[in-house]
Amino acid sequence: MATSASSPPRTQVYTLRMAWVLLLGGFVIFAAWYSLRLCCSVIIA
């Protein structure tokens, strides 16, 4: 029991990494969408 507890929680690290990937991906997508919208508004105006 002690040996299994001393081992690092792999699932926690995996979920944390997935959260970071989703956060960074969402930020990149939001930045691209915002820049595209800004360019479109400048072209239209």
Secondary structure, DSSP 8 states (H G I E B T S, - for coil): -HHHHHS--HHHHHHHHHHHHHHHHHHHHHHHHHHHHHHHHHHH-
